[in-house]
Amino acid sequence: VQLQASGGGLVQPGGSLRLSCVASGRTFRDYVMAWFRQAPGKEREFVAAIRWSGGGTFYTDSARGRFTISKDNAKSTVYLQMNSLKPEDTAVYYCAAGPRLIASTMRSDLNYDYWGQGTLVTVSS
């Protein structure tokens, strides 16, 4: 099983980036796909998630209204569109896959089986 994250980079405050996560190696029909991030000196935190089947989406308060998580089943890819980026969004972003998670459990990174390698997002002028 492999999750391949990409799309990070340097962007100015107020700018946008789209992260991609290509999933392979198994079927993720009963999985939740999520994005977490880890800023320097901080713990990894939940950003957003989407159910592979059904497409229900979930966001942390800081992401809601600025970030959009989506998926393309045909390409086995999950996206995180990030708009109105702020310096505090600077972090390494990880995609993850966890089985049969519900709203109360999907925010904990302990419940995810598979992780991508991370992609660095730097928001700075």
Salt bridges, closest charged atoms under 4 A:
GLU45 OE2 - ARG37 NE 2.64
ASP61 OD1 - ARG64 NH1 2.83
ASP89 OD1 - ARG37 NH1 2.89
ASP89 OD2 - ARG66 NH1 2.75
ASP109 OD2 - ARG44 NE 3.27
